[in-house]
Amino acid sequence: MSLSVGDVCEALDRVNLKYGLADHETIDTGFGGLDNYRNVEGSPSIRVMMGMGDGRLKMVAPRAWIVPQNERRSAVFETCLRMQWKYFAIRLEFDHRDGELRPCFDFHPGALPAAPAVPMMLKAFVKIIDAMHPHLDAVINTGVMLEDEPGVGDILEAMGSLSPEQVRALLIAIRSAETA
């Protein structure tokens, strides 16, 4: 199946999404009013570019995050790996020259969506970025991964050695201690 810029523009027009043409293969759009995401200026809005070249569709949010060159980068990259595992359709690209971290949806020729589905996929892409933001923002600014609250890793590691029956007994004990 082939997907043209014209087809995608028509689909965006049908759902009243504003956009501009950056060139003959690239659509530029933006979303505001996000719940979690804040761009580098602190605004709850994000820019998304859609490129259609080589028979594929690629959605990219340029400069979604900027990762400073400091000791926190390894924690940021580990969080990126965790986010890519959790949101498997998203790929996070990193530019080491300026610290740009940009999320991408990449649809290859054999997996192109129909034009009417592109606005829905664009909105899903933005929702995922919005959901990822608290994790990435926290680790970029503090070096602390949200899942790494004190003691949580130790508890999870210890629970890994328990049998299912032991885990159930532990949960029962925790719940009864909460109500006591």
Residue frames relative to the residue before (quaternion, step in Angstrom):
aa qw qx qy qz dx dy dz
M 1.0000 0.0000 0.0000 0.0000 0.00 0.00 0.00
S 0.2801 -0.7536 0.5778 0.1405 3.54 -1.07 0.81
L 0.1241 -0.7772 0.6148 0.0504 3.55 -1.10 0.71
S 0.1254 -0.8150 0.5632 0.0532 3.59 -0.64 1.06
V 0.6471 -0.4934 0.4072 0.4147 3.55 -1.30 0.34
G 0.6395 0.5403 -0.3234 0.4411 3.59 0.98 -0.82
D 0.6385 0.5268 -0.3188 0.4617 3.59 1.00 -0.86
V 0.6793 0.4838 -0.2888 0.4702 3.57 0.91 -0.95
C 0.6325 0.5275 -0.3346 0.4578 3.61 0.96 -0.80
E 0.6365 0.5185 -0.3285 0.4670 3.60 0.97 -0.80
A 0.6561 0.5052 -0.3070 0.4691 3.59 0.97 -0.87
L 0.6505 0.5007 -0.3143 0.4768 3.61 0.99 -0.78
D 0.6259 0.5365 -0.3277 0.4617 3.59 1.05 -0.78
R 0.6430 0.5533 -0.3243 0.4187 3.60 0.97 -0.85
V 0.7615 0.3181 -0.1872 0.5329 3.58 1.11 -0.65
N 0.4900 -0.7198 0.3819 0.3098 3.57 1.32 0.41
L 0.3483 0.6968 -0.5428 0.3139 3.60 0.91 0.91
K 0.3626 -0.7359 0.5318 0.2101 3.56 -0.81 1.02
Y 0.0751 0.7840 -0.6093 0.0919 3.55 -1.10 0.76
G 0.1862 -0.7365 0.6316 0.1551 3.51 -1.37 0.11
L 0.4149 -0.6771 0.5373 0.2841 3.56 -1.21 0.32
A 0.2963 -0.7588 0.5571 0.1611 3.57 -0.66 1.13
D 0.7465 -0.1524 0.0986 0.6402 3.57 1.17 -0.71
H 0.7514 -0.4217 0.2495 0.4420 3.62 -1.21 -0.10
E 0.7473 0.3470 -0.2193 0.5225 3.62 1.25 -0.16
T 0.7426 0.4124 -0.2006 0.4880 3.61 1.23 -0.15
I 0.1732 -0.7565 0.6269 0.0694 3.53 -0.96 1.05
D 0.1809 -0.7760 0.6008 0.0642 3.56 -0.95 0.97
T 0.1057 0.7923 -0.5922 0.1018 3.60 -0.76 1.04
G 0.1732 -0.7895 0.5791 0.1060 3.57 -1.24 0.16
F 0.1987 -0.7574 0.6132 0.1043 3.53 -1.29 0.48
G 0.1216 -0.7933 0.5941 0.0545 3.57 -0.99 0.85
G 0.7356 0.4482 -0.2993 0.4105 3.53 -1.35 -0.02
L 0.2960 0.7750 -0.5120 0.2229 3.59 1.10 0.59
D 0.5564 -0.6450 0.4218 0.3106 3.57 -1.12 0.68
N 0.8256 0.2230 -0.0748 0.5129 3.58 0.81 -1.02
Y 0.6798 0.5415 -0.2971 0.3955 3.54 0.87 -0.98
R 0.0005 -0.7439 0.6683 -0.0026 3.53 -1.14 0.81
N 0.3717 -0.7238 0.5309 0.2369 3.58 -0.85 0.95
V 0.7485 -0.4127 0.2570 0.4511 3.60 -1.26 0.03
E 0.6581 0.4753 -0.3118 0.4938 3.61 1.22 -0.36
G 0.5598 -0.6254 0.3782 0.3904 3.61 1.27 -0.10
S 0.5181 0.6431 -0.4107 0.3864 3.58 1.27 0.10
P 0.4342 -0.7020 0.4944 0.2725 3.62 -1.03 0.73
S 0.5362 0.6083 -0.4111 0.4164 3.58 0.85 0.97
I 0.1312 -0.7924 0.5937 0.0483 3.53 -1.20 0.59
R 0.3458 -0.7128 0.5797 0.1903 3.53 -1.16 0.74
V 0.0590 -0.7838 0.6180 0.0166 3.57 -1.00 0.86
M 0.1747 -0.7567 0.6250 0.0795 3.53 -0.98 0.98
M 0.1172 -0.7647 0.6285 0.0806 3.57 -1.07 0.76
G 0.0957 -0.8041 0.5865 0.0174 3.54 -0.61 1.17
M 0.0941 -0.7872 0.6086 0.0320 3.53 -1.01 0.86
G 0.3113 0.7232 -0.5552 0.2679 3.52 0.03 1.32
D 0.8140 0.2376 -0.1871 0.4959 3.55 -1.21 0.46
G 0.6548 -0.5511 0.3137 0.4112 3.60 1.07 0.66
R 0.6686 0.4671 -0.3113 0.4877 3.60 1.18 0.33
L 0.3227 -0.7009 0.5990 0.2140 3.53 -1.35 0.23
K 0.0021 -0.7909 0.6115 -0.0235 3.55 -0.85 0.99
M 0.1651 -0.7516 0.6339 0.0781 3.55 -0.86 1.09
V 0.0091 0.7987 -0.5986 0.0605 3.57 -0.83 1.03
A 0.1937 -0.7340 0.6373 0.1326 3.55 -1.12 0.76
P 0.2089 -0.8237 0.5120 0.1256 3.59 0.05 1.27
R 0.8590 0.0826 -0.0978 0.4957 3.53 -1.15 0.81
A 0.1558 0.8101 -0.5456 0.1477 3.57 1.03 0.79
W 0.7753 -0.0050 0.0128 0.6315 3.56 1.08 -0.79
I 0.2138 -0.7286 0.6316 0.1566 3.54 -1.24 0.49
V 0.1887 -0.7893 0.5800 0.0709 3.55 -0.73 1.14
P 0.3362 -0.7544 0.5218 0.2135 3.61 -0.48 1.12
Q 0.4693 -0.6439 0.5148 0.3165 3.55 -1.18 0.52
N 0.3706 0.6987 -0.5254 0.3138 3.55 -0.10 1.35
E 0.7591 -0.4055 0.2733 0.4298 3.55 -1.33 -0.07
R 0.6113 0.5820 -0.3525 0.4042 3.63 1.18 -0.27
R 0.4623 0.7243 -0.4371 0.2657 3.61 1.20 -0.31
S 0.6499 0.5130 -0.3518 0.4367 3.63 0.88 -0.75
A 0.6408 0.4985 -0.3267 0.4839 3.61 1.03 -0.72
V 0.6134 0.5352 -0.3452 0.4670 3.60 1.06 -0.73
F 0.6871 0.4820 -0.2951 0.4566 3.58 0.86 -0.93
E 0.6200 0.5193 -0.3487 0.4737 3.60 1.04 -0.67
T 0.6387 0.5071 -0.3239 0.4795 3.59 1.00 -0.79
C 0.6123 0.5426 -0.3461 0.4592 3.60 1.03 -0.76
L 0.6493 0.5058 -0.3191 0.4699 3.59 0.93 -0.84
R 0.6505 0.5099 -0.3135 0.4675 3.58 0.97 -0.84
M 0.6582 0.5059 -0.3071 0.4654 3.58 0.97 -0.85
Q 0.6573 0.4983 -0.3150 0.4695 3.60 0.98 -0.79
W 0.6226 0.5119 -0.3432 0.4822 3.60 1.11 -0.57
K 0.6914 0.4797 -0.2783 0.4630 3.58 0.93 -0.90
Y 0.7675 0.2074 -0.0961 0.5989 3.58 0.97 -0.92
F 0.1582 -0.8790 0.4421 0.0836 3.54 0.59 1.24
A 0.6322 0.5385 -0.3497 0.4337 3.62 1.10 -0.43
I 0.6545 0.5099 -0.3016 0.4697 3.58 1.22 -0.44
R 0.1156 -0.7348 0.6625 0.0888 3.52 -1.15 0.75
L 0.2243 -0.7599 0.5947 0.1360 3.57 -0.95 0.85
E 0.1553 -0.7824 0.5999 0.0611 3.55 -0.70 1.14
F 0.1470 -0.7885 0.5946 0.0565 3.56 -1.05 0.84
D 0.1835 -0.7539 0.6223 0.1032 3.56 -0.96 0.91
H 0.3271 -0.7901 0.4894 0.1708 3.56 -0.32 1.27
R 0.5814 0.6105 -0.3796 0.3810 3.62 1.15 -0.44
D 0.8288 0.1274 -0.0545 0.5421 3.60 0.93 -0.81
G 0.5484 -0.6536 0.3798 0.3575 3.61 1.26 0.10
E 0.3878 0.7334 -0.4793 0.2864 3.59 1.24 0.21
L 0.0859 -0.7541 0.6507 0.0237 3.53 -0.97 1.00
R 0.0300 0.8286 -0.5530 0.0821 3.56 -0.52 1.20
P 0.3348 -0.7318 0.5585 0.2013 3.57 -0.84 0.98
C 0.0905 -0.7973 0.5966 0.0141 3.57 -1.15 0.75
F 0.1646 -0.6657 0.7121 0.1505 3.50 -1.38 0.53
D 0.0384 -0.8127 0.5815 -0.0031 3.59 -0.72 0.96
F 0.0894 -0.7978 0.5962 0.0093 3.57 -0.59 1.19
H 0.2657 -0.7841 0.5455 0.1302 3.56 -0.56 1.18
P 0.7421 -0.4577 0.2458 0.4235 3.61 -1.19 0.49
G 0.7093 0.4569 -0.2777 0.4594 3.62 0.92 -0.77
A 0.7562 0.3538 -0.1844 0.5186 3.60 1.24 -0.27
L 0.2947 0.7779 -0.5095 0.2200 3.59 1.13 0.51
P 0.4061 -0.6909 0.5320 0.2732 3.58 -0.98 0.78
A 0.5493 -0.5473 0.4908 0.3973 3.55 -1.25 0.27
A 0.6542 -0.5530 0.3457 0.3830 3.59 -1.06 0.72
P 0.6684 0.5012 -0.3398 0.4319 3.67 0.83 -0.78
A 0.6547 0.5156 -0.3177 0.4523 3.63 1.15 -0.45
V 0.5085 0.6867 -0.4138 0.3141 3.62 1.18 -0.42
P 0.6567 0.4960 -0.3546 0.4438 3.69 0.79 -0.74
M 0.6373 0.5147 -0.3297 0.4693 3.60 1.01 -0.77
M 0.6682 0.4877 -0.3003 0.4748 3.61 0.95 -0.84
L 0.6090 0.5445 -0.3392 0.4665 3.58 1.09 -0.69
K 0.6638 0.4888 -0.2944 0.4834 3.59 0.95 -0.88
A 0.6344 0.5166 -0.3306 0.4705 3.62 1.02 -0.76
F 0.6114 0.5532 -0.3344 0.4565 3.58 1.03 -0.82
V 0.6835 0.4740 -0.2829 0.4775 3.59 0.88 -0.94
K 0.6303 0.5268 -0.3408 0.4572 3.64 0.99 -0.74
I 0.6458 0.5063 -0.3257 0.4696 3.59 0.99 -0.78
I 0.6305 0.5171 -0.3370 0.4706 3.60 0.95 -0.81
D 0.6401 0.5285 -0.3150 0.4602 3.58 0.98 -0.87
A 0.6746 0.4853 -0.2871 0.4763 3.60 1.01 -0.82
M 0.6671 0.5097 -0.2977 0.4545 3.61 1.06 -0.71
H 0.5543 0.6903 -0.3721 0.2789 3.56 1.07 -0.76
P 0.6634 0.5030 -0.3603 0.4207 3.67 0.69 -0.83
H 0.6569 0.5118 -0.3107 0.4584 3.58 1.01 -0.79
L 0.7154 0.4429 -0.2651 0.4709 3.57 0.79 -1.00
D 0.6371 0.5273 -0.3350 0.4515 3.59 0.94 -0.79
A 0.6563 0.5143 -0.3164 0.4523 3.59 0.91 -0.89
V 0.7179 0.4413 -0.2759 0.4623 3.59 0.77 -0.94
I 0.6111 0.5352 -0.3598 0.4591 3.63 1.05 -0.62
N 0.7628 0.4064 -0.2063 0.4588 3.58 0.90 -0.93
T 0.8061 0.2600 -0.1335 0.5145 3.60 1.07 -0.60
G 0.4198 -0.6943 0.4790 0.3352 3.59 1.14 -0.56
V 0.6199 0.5296 -0.3365 0.4711 3.59 1.30 -0.03
M 0.3238 -0.7294 0.5713 0.1917 3.56 -0.82 1.03
L 0.5573 -0.6460 0.4005 0.3342 3.59 -0.85 0.93
E 0.6583 0.5076 -0.3190 0.4552 3.60 1.03 -0.68
D 0.6710 0.5243 -0.2844 0.4405 3.57 1.22 -0.36
E 0.1312 0.7779 -0.5951 0.1533 3.57 0.80 0.94
P 0.6411 -0.5519 0.3504 0.4021 3.61 -1.02 0.64
G 0.8358 0.2198 -0.1914 0.4654 3.55 -0.87 1.02
V 0.5496 0.6332 -0.4097 0.3594 3.63 1.12 -0.47
G 0.6550 0.5122 -0.3191 0.4548 3.60 0.90 -0.86
D 0.6451 0.5194 -0.3170 0.4621 3.59 0.99 -0.83
I 0.6520 0.5143 -0.3115 0.4620 3.57 0.97 -0.87
L 0.6729 0.4948 -0.2996 0.4612 3.58 0.88 -0.95
E 0.6428 0.5178 -0.3240 0.4622 3.58 1.00 -0.80
A 0.6647 0.4952 -0.3013 0.4714 3.59 0.94 -0.87
M 0.6588 0.5123 -0.3159 0.4513 3.59 0.97 -0.80
G 0.5769 0.6105 -0.3704 0.3967 3.57 1.14 -0.53
S 0.6975 0.4580 -0.2740 0.4781 3.57 1.15 -0.49
L 0.5768 0.5996 -0.3742 0.4096 3.59 1.27 -0.06
S 0.4885 -0.6185 0.5216 0.3267 3.54 -1.24 0.50
P 0.6688 -0.4881 0.3534 0.4353 3.64 -1.19 0.30
E 0.6417 0.5214 -0.3285 0.4566 3.59 1.01 -0.76
Q 0.6504 0.5093 -0.3133 0.4684 3.58 1.00 -0.80
V 0.6272 0.5223 -0.3369 0.4695 3.61 1.03 -0.76
R 0.6456 0.5119 -0.3222 0.4663 3.60 0.94 -0.87
A 0.6565 0.5049 -0.3127 0.4651 3.60 0.92 -0.87
L 0.6392 0.5209 -0.3193 0.4671 3.58 1.01 -0.79
L 0.6563 0.5034 -0.3119 0.4675 3.59 0.93 -0.84
I 0.6285 0.5219 -0.3303 0.4727 3.59 1.00 -0.78
A 0.6616 0.5034 -0.3030 0.4660 3.58 0.94 -0.87
I 0.6493 0.5065 -0.3191 0.4690 3.59 0.97 -0.81
R 0.6740 0.4963 -0.2986 0.4585 3.59 0.88 -0.92
S 0.6701 0.4767 -0.3179 0.4718 3.59 0.95 -0.76
A 0.6227 0.5258 -0.3442 0.4663 3.62 1.09 -0.59
E 0.6258 0.5452 -0.3311 0.4489 3.60 1.11 -0.69
T 0.7251 0.4257 -0.2448 0.4828 3.60 1.03 -0.77
A 0.5705 0.6131 -0.3807 0.3920 3.61 1.21 -0.27
